[in-house]
Amino acid sequence: MGVDRSVDQRFGTRVGLLLSALGIAVGTGNIWRFPRIAAQSGGEEGAGALILAWVVFLLLWSIPLIIAEYMIGRKYRFGVIGSFVTGMGKRFAWMGAFVAFVATAIGFFYAVIVGWSLYYFFQMLFYPLPASNTDSMALWDNFQSSWWPFVMHFIAVAAGGLAIWKGVKSIERVNKVLIPVLILIIIAAVARAISLPGSGDGIAYLFRIEWSQLKTPGVWLQALTQNAWDTGAGWGLFLTYAAYMHARHGTVKNAFITGFGNNIISLLMATMIFGTVFSVLQYGYGYADAQVLEVMKTSGPASTGLTFIWMPQLFERMNAGGVLAVFFFLGLAFAGFSSLMSMLELSTRTLVDRGIHRNKAVLVIAAFVYILGIPSAMSLNILSNQDFVWGLGLMVSGVFIALFCVKYGITKLKNETRFAPSDWKPGKWWDIPIRYFVPLAGLILLIWWMWLSITQFAPDAWFNPLNPFSLMTVLLQWGIVIGLFLIFNKKIGRLYR
């Protein structure tokens, strides 16, 4: 076995780094998840309260955590577990293992969704669009009851493995193509959507703030989980890519560009979807506003209904809708694939840090992700459960990243980081969120969510671990994973010293 030089690689250009970082942040969460969350969290007058809370968490949660991940990854040049062991000590190996596992667990079902997007891209490209809800449901049901979800899941994982096969060099090359094409697709889709008659009603609803909604705990909980979801903050993904950064590549500016760039894309996609749905359902189907919102809130489990059942038939009723449908699902596939690459790289890097050759590590991780993603490919209920459990787990991961900085010493970490001359220097505006806001917000919102689960969300089933959205299913799965990592903590620590 030769020496694995992939660990010594660096991003070739700052543009390549930024596009790869956007590839982490911009994923199916921006297109597949954010519009549904906005609709579900909106009031009678608008969904702007969620967006306001979401921007607050971008500034106080996501960007500070992205900065922290960049600093940690650049300092230690390890993946997540190796960085935690080196920076916090062997006693905290279980924390790094949990952060790495959450991102990997999301990858299990995320690859399934990327596979769905690829299937629908080819379906829209080669076959007529469904003309009615019945046709669209038949297309979806036939797909889900066939072997295609397993085949497309395999293709997504295999393509992801090939994209990271040679390390950061291949990751950078792929993202230099994927992300610019994705941005062009998004701009074209938004331009078409806002030209539709009546689209302004949907866009106005999306941004209109109903101030009383800010008193609703669920709005803040959804805003935080969605922000963690669609920026990738606290996953350990930026930490992994930061191990390949040059010292000359800015840390703080890159974090701001990534965070704001991601949220702008989320808003553009929500604008496109809200505008399209309101226009076509009102003008084509004669729906009232309340009926349109009901479709957006309740269309199928795991956000499937809006994206995979309603959008194809809505495109069918638009001029040039067939072309837009092709680009919409191509964009969804590209967005998901760029994020899936980073999840596979995170897991692969944990094995490479152990001395396993990259090629072997990629094969092991690809097989692992495919096999453990099969249950989500089999059942939408399982996929919804995993989205629920590990989406909430991102809050815990974010808290662990912040605790890393506190334990190591926030001032010490800043002083030991080589910032590029043109970069901004993190001051108190970064210290305070990392030291106080992220840990306290994560703890308070988790306790808040547990209370709501018992009293409102599932009062009759919160104790049932077989209920896919109960408190107990989350605590049981988290408990098993954390318990195993605690039991094997010493062994994990020794492996990465």
N, C-alpha and C positions, 0 to 999 in steps of 0.2 A: 504494500500500500504506500503510495507516494504522499508527500507532505501536502496537506490541504491548504492552498493559498487563498481560499475564498474569504477567510477571516481577516486577511490583510488588505482586502479590497476597500476602495473608497469611491463615493459618488464622483463622477468625472466633472460635473458642472453643478453650479447652484441651481440652474434651471431644472436639471435632472432630479436634484434633491427635492425641489419644491413640487415638481409634478408627481414624484413618487409619494411625497407627503400628502398631496391632494388626493392621490390614489387611495391612501389609507382612509382619509376623511370622507371622500365622496363615494358613497356606495348605495346599495339598495335602500338603506335607511333614509336617504334623502328623497327617493322616488317612491319606494314601496311602502314605507312606514310613516314618514312625516305627514303627508296629506291626511291620512286616516286619523292620526293622533290629533291633528288640528281640528278636524271635524268632530271627533268624539269629545274633545275638551272645550269646544266652543259653546257659547250660550245661544239664546234666541237671536241676538243681534249680531254677534260676530265671534271670531276666533282670535282676535288680536291680543287678548289677555294672555293666551298661551305663548304667543310670539314674544310679547314683552318679557314674560318670565324666562323664556328660552334665551333671549339676548342677555338678561341679567346673569344667567348661569354660564353663558359663553364667556363673559368677562371675569366672573368670579370662580368658575370651576374649570371649564375646558382649557382656556388659554393658559392659566397658571400651571395646570397639569401637563400640558404639552411642553411648556418651557422646562418644567422639572424633568420630564422624560428625555428631552434633548440633552440637558446637562448631565444626567446620570449616564446615558448611553455613550456620550462622547468621552466622559471621564474614564469609564471602566472598560469600554470596548468589548463588553460581554452582552449576551442576551439577558432576559429578565431574571432568571434564577441566579445566574452567575453574578449579576450586578447586586442583587439583594444579599447574597452570601458575602461578597467582597465588601460591600459598603456598610451593611448592618451587622454582619456577623452570622456565624453558622446557626445560632439560635433562631434566626428569622428566615431560614431557608423556606419554611412552610408558607410564609407570606408571598415570596416570589413565585413559589410553585402554584399558589392559588391564582395569582394574577395571570400567570401563563396559561393555567388550565381554563380560566373563564374565556379568554380569547380563543383558545382551541375549541372549547365546547360550542361557542358560537359558530366557529368554522364548520362544525359537523352539519348543522342545518342550513347554514349560509350557503354552502356549496349546492345544496338542494335547490335553493331559490335561484341561484345563478343558472342552474340547469333548466328550471322552468322558463327563465327569461330567454335562454338560447332556443328552447323548443318553440316558444311563441314567436321569436324572431323568424325562424324558418317557416312557421305556420303562416305568418302574415305575408312573408315573401312569396310563397308558392301557392297559396290557396286563398279563395275569396274570404272576405271578412264576414263574421256572423251577422246576419241581418236582424236578429231579434234576441231577446233575453233567453228564449228557449234554445236557439242555436248556440248562443255563447255558453250556456250551461252545459249543453251536450258536448261541446268542444272540450270544456274543462273536465267534465266527468269522465269522458272517454280517455283523456290524457291521464288522469289520476288513477284510473282502473287498469291501465296498461303497464307494460314494462318500461315505457319511455322515461318516467321519472328516475328510475335506477340507471338507465343508459345515460341520460343527460347529466345526472349527478356524477357518474364516472368520468364523462368527458370534461366536466368543469374541474374536477380534482386533478385529472391527468394533465389538462392544459395548464393549470396552476403550477403543478410540479415541474413541467417543462420550462415555464416562465422564470422560475427561481433556480433552475438547475445549476447555473454557473454563478450564482450569487448576485451581488448587487449590480454587477455589470449588465446582466440580462434583465434584472428588474428595472433598471434605469432605461434601457433600450425599449422595453415593452411600454412603460409608462409614458415615454416621450411620444409614442403613437396614440395610445389609448386616451389619455386625458385631453389633449387638444381636440381630437375627433369628438369625444364626449361633449366638450364645451360647445363645439359648433352645432352638434345635434340639439343640445338643450336650447341654445339661442334660436335655432330655426323652429323648434317646437313651441316655444313661448311666443314668438312672433306670430305664428299661425293661430295660436289659441286666443290671443288678445284681439285678433281681427274678427272673431266670431260674434254674431249678434247676441247680445245678452250676457257675454262673458264678463262684462264689468260688474254685474250683480254678484257673481261668485268671487271675483277678486276683491270687491268692496267688503264682502262678508269675511273673507280671510283676514283682512287687515283691520277691520273695525274692532275697537276695544270696548268690551262690555266690562266696565270697571268692577262690578260686583263679583265677576269671575275670579278676581285676584284673592278673594276671601275663601275660595274653594281649595282645600288641601290637594285634591286630585290634580288640579292644574299645575301646581308647583312640582308635584311628584312626576307627572308626565313630562314637564319641561326639562327636569334634570335628567331623567332616564333617556329622553330623546336626544338631549344635547350630548350625553355620553355616547349614545348610539351613533349619531350621525357625524360627530367630530372624530371619534376614535380616541378621545382623551381618557387616560387611565387604563387603557387596555394593555399597555406595554408595547404597542406596535411602533410608536414613535421612538421609544427607547431602543428597540431593536434596530430600526433604520439609522438612529443616531450613532450606533457603533461604527457605521461606515461613513460618517461625516468628516470632512476636512476641518481643521481648526479655523480656516478662513471663512467657512460657511456660517453665516449668522445664526444665532440661536433664538433670540427674542423676536427679532423681526420676522423670521421664518414662522414662528409660532402664531404671530398675529395674522400674517398672510394666509396661513393654512386655516386658522379658525374662521376668519371672516370670509375667506374664499368659499369654504364649505357651506357656511350659513347662507351666503348669497345664492349658491346653487340650490340649496334646499328651498329657499323662498321662490326662486325662479320656477322650480318644478311644481311647487304647490300652486303658484300662479297659473301655470299651464293646466294643471289638473282641475283646480277649482273653476277656472274659466271655461274649460271644455265641458265639464260635467254640468254646470249650471246652464250653459248655452244649449246643449243638446237635449238635456232632460226637460228644460222649460219649453224650448221651441219645437223640439221634435216629438216629445212625449206628452207635453202639456202638464208637467209636474209643477206643483207649487213649491215655494222655497223649503217649506218644512219637509216635503216628500223628498226633495233632492238631498237634503242633509241626512235624512234617514237612510237613504241608499249609501251615502258615504260612510256613515257610522256603523252600519250593521251588515255590510255585504261580505259575509263569509268569514271563517276563522283565519287567523294568521295574516290578516290584511289581503287575503286573496281576492275577495269579491270585487273590490274597486279596481285593482290593477289588472287582474286576469279575466274577469267576467264582464265588467261594465265597460272598461276602456275600449276593447276591440269593437263592440257594437256601437259605441259612440263614434269611433273613427269612421265606421261604415256610413254614418249619416252626414259626414262632412265632405265638402269638396276636397279632393286630393287626400282623403282620409287614409286610403290604402298606403300611400307613401309615408304619411306621418306615423302610421301604426308600425311600419317596418323600422323607422328610425327611433321611435319610442322604445321598442323592445330591444333594439340594438344598443341604445344608450343605457337601458337598464342592465343589460348583460355586461357591457363594458364597465359600468360603475361597480357592479357586484364583483366582477373579475379582478379589478384593480385592488379592491379591499381583500378579497380572498387570497390574493398573492401575499399580502402582508401578514395575514394570519398563518399561512403555511410557512412563511419565512420565520416568524416568531418561534414556532414549534421546532422548525429545523435547526435554528440557531442554538436552541437549548441542547440539542444533541451534538452539534458541532463543537460547542464549548466543552463537551465531555470528551472530545478527542475522536469522535466518530466522523469518518470522512463524509463530506457533503453529499455526494451521490447516494451513498447508503442511507444517510439521514433523510434525504428527500423521499426516497422510496418508502422508508418506514413510516414517515409522517403521512404521506399520501395514502398509503394503505390504511393507516389508523383512522384518518379523517373519513375516508370512503366507508369503511365498515361501520363506524359509529354514527355515520350519517344515514345509514339504511333505515333505521326506525322512523326518522323524520320523512324520508322518501315514501315510506309505507303509509303513514298516517298524518293527516293534518292536525289532529289533536295532539299528537306527540310533538310535532314541530311547534305548535302554538305554546305548548308547555315549556319547551326548551327556550323559546324566545322570551317567555315570561320569566323563567327562573334565572337565566344567565344574563338577561337584560338588566334585571335588578342587581345581579352580581357585579355589574360594572360599577355600581356605587361603592361597593366594598373594595373593588380593585383601585378605584380612585383614591379612597381613603388610605389604602396601604401605600400608594405612591407618595402621598403627602406625608405619611408617618415616616417613610424612608428619609425624606428631607429633614424632618424634625429630629429624628434620631441621629442622623449623621451630623447635623448642624447646618441650618440654612445659611448663615453667614460664611461658614467654612466652605460649604459647597460653592457658593458664589465666588469666594476668593480664589478657589482652586480651578475655576473654570476659565479657560482662555477665550475671551470674547473677541470677535473680530473688531478691528478699529471702527468700522462703520456701523456696528451693531449697537442696539440700545442696551443699557445696563439695567438689570432688574433691581428695583429699590423696594421701599416699603409696600408699594402697590402690589408687589409679588409676594413679599414675605407674609403679609397679613392673610391673604386668601389661603396660602399653603399651610401656615401655622394654625390658623383658627377656623376660617370659613369652611374649607373642604372637609376636615374631620368632623366639625360640628354639624354642618349641613347634611353630610352623609348619615351621621348617627341619628339626628332628629328626624330626617325624612324616612329612614328605615323604621324607626319606632312608630312614627306617624302612620306609615303604610301598614304595619302590623296591626295597629289599633283599628284602622279602617277595614282591614281584611276581616277582623273578628266582628266588627259592629255593622259594617255596611256591604262590603264587596261579596263576602260569602259567609254570612252569619250562621247559616245552618250546615256549612261544610268546611269551615276553616281548619278543622282538626283532621280532615280526611286527606291523606297523602295521595290518594288516587284521583282526587279532584284536580284537574290540570291547572286551576287558578287559585288554589287554596294557599293559606299561610303554611300549612304543614308540608306541602309538596316542596316548597322553597327551602324550608328549614331542614327537611330530611336530606335533600340533595346536597345543599351546602354542607350540612353536618357530616355526611359520608365523606365528601371530598376533603374538607378541612381536617376531619378526624384521621384519615389515612395519611395526610401530609404531616400531621403532628406526630403520629406513630413513627413515621420513617424520616422525621426531621433530621436526626443526626446523620443518617446515611446520605440523605440529599445534600447536607452541608459538606460532608466529606468528598462527595463526588465533584463539587465545584470549587474546591480549594486548590 
